[in-house]
Every structure is written in C-alpha cells, then in structure tokens.
Amino acid sequence: MANPNAGHFFQTSESLVSGQRKAAKAQNKLGRPIKLSSKLLAIVPDPFDERAVYVAEAAGEVRRIVLETGERISVDRATAPLTSLAFSPNGQRLYSGCWDKNIYATDFESGATTHLTAHTDFVKCLLTTTLAGKPILLSGSADATIIVWDLSTNKPLHKLKGHVKAVQNLAVDPLSLPSGSSAPGESFVLFSSSSDREIRRWHISLSRAHELPESLERPLRPHETTIWALRFDSEGDLWTASADKTAKHLVRSRGWEADTVLRHADFVGDVLPCDDLGLVVTACRDEEVRVWDVASGECVCVYEGHFEEVTGLARVGRGTVASVSIDGTVRRWGLEKGEMKRFAEERAREAQGESADVGVKKGGPQLTAEEEDELAELMDDSD
C-alpha cells in the first residue's frame, strides 16, 4: 500500500509549511487574478489599448491579456522561458528576450517571427527607441554585454562591454533627448544596471557607442548587490530596485545620491514611479506589491494576493497598476486613495476572522525539475 506521505520524505518542515501556506493563499481573488499556465517573468502595457497587457511566460509563450475580461491570445511561442518584452517604436512589432540567447521579433501585420541572434547567454532585458530616425533595439544579457541593434536591418550596430556580470536592465536618460521630445535625435545616453551592483552610462550614436568618462571613473554603486530595475521619473531622476531589499530614488542634482530609501523584507524586483499621483510602486520577492508616497517615503498600501515572487509591474490607465508573478497570475491594483483605503480595511476585517476570498485554481503545465533549477538560478542571480 502506497504511503500517502511519500512525497514529503525529502522536504524540510519549513518547505512543507511554506507549501501549505502558498496552497491556501492561492485560493484568494485579490487583485482580480487572471491565471495562466506557467510562471510570468515580464509584463508590458499594450501601446494601443490601456485595457490590455502583454506577458512573457516561463513556458516560452507571449500572450496578450484583456484585463477586464481575462481574454487571452497567444502571440508567439519559443522553446525556452521568455524573460523580457519591448515594442518597436511604432508599436507594430513585439520583441521577446529568451533563455535560448535569441530575441524573437513578432510582426503584427504579417504574423511573421524573425530571430535576432548575437548574444552568447540568456537575454535579460530589452529597450526600444529611435536614433537619427532609425528604429533601435537595445538588449542586455547574462553574457555581460549590451547590443545596439539597427531594426531596419536586424543587425547589431554596437556591442558594449563594461559590466562584469549579467546586465539586468536598461533606461534612456530623458534629459539626453532633444528639448521637448520623447525620442532621441542624433545620440542619447543609456543607463545600464547589472548583477555586479553597478550602474554604467553610455553615449550612443549611429557611428559610435562608448562609456562616458565619468562612468569609467566612477560607476554608480547605490546598492550592495544586483540592481534589477531602472526607471526615470518625469524630473529626470532615477528610481532603482535591488536584491539588497531596497528601492532608491537617485537625485541627478546631487550627483545621483539617494534621497529616499524604501526598505523591504526581501529582494525588490521592479519599481514604477507614478509622478502624477505622487506615488511609486514596488514589486517584491515577498509576494507583495507596495505603494509608497514619494514625498514622505512612507508605505501607504501593501497589496497582498500573489503567492509567489512578484516579477514585474505595468501601469494601465491613470489609476491602475498590473503585476505579474512566478505564481502565474496577472493582478490589478488601484492607485486612488479610496481604493487603497478600502483594500486595507477589508484585509483588516479578514485578519480578524471575517470573510475570506476564494477562487483561483492551481494547475496547468509545469516546468521540469531541471528547468525549475535553472529558473531559480536566473531569478536569484544576485551575487
């Protein structure tokens, strides 16, 4: 007769308790979850429809999700986990970075998919823009390089080497753009972050790309370890998210000194400034989405609901942020004061033993044990 506890023989008491907690938490409907078949590693808003987002799955699929209805459409599929997404400057192509070292380019008009191949390890991050009228893609990889691609030819223009570990995120300095423009002219300045805990700065033009002298002399080191995310705000200052359990606001006029430090219980995977609301939102490995008041640095709302690490954030409309997680769900959270207050009050009542949410069913395709180990290594690349 089979032992009903056979599957528990090689699990620690701590892992069993954690599994039971997550299984119970998975039943909640907080954030109006939309459940997909595998872990979600990236999210971007639909550039033409604020009701929808695109997500990248560990199962190698890109899907378009309509948030109100849960309707989903498969856009592209790879044979390995997809880590990052970016739209072409005109929104007609979607680029997906993959574990297999390729970048997949999906053309919405023709339906065709092409591959951009030059990296020698996982593609970790993507960013698109224009340069002297040409559409440009920038990609960062676990091979510690950044490649600048000319999207009119799908060929590399430049390969940037400076980081000594995986490149985690990229951001164009908005103050390097022509006055009054949101798109680069003949050149721009690129910021990059890495598992080597450094932020480096690069001057990019069609003919040349090089690291700025001040970056070579003094790379920015605002964190103790991996910097997962870079986001500029409307003032041209920089928000960062790190595996050192903090998000920081780096002020340009102070030589990129941090004037605000948002402390978390675990790794901070993403940060999203919402300047018009005076808020910044963070995603954490402790399963929570937090909303902070920029002026005071105080946490004004903790959104619970995810039951695994939160991997990405996207603003959808003025008053909503969408989040994705290793738990395979897309969830939505309100940024208006009334919505945050109601959420906090409801959670307080539930903590006192009142009504509990039910609803999300677990299931669907899972990664193999080997793939799970690789994914854990990818998500925990913080030394």
Summary of the structure (lengths in Angstrom):
residues: 383
radius of gyration: 20.7
end to end distance: 46.0
largest distance: 75.5
contacts: 1279
relative contact order: 0.13
helix: 15%
strand: 44%
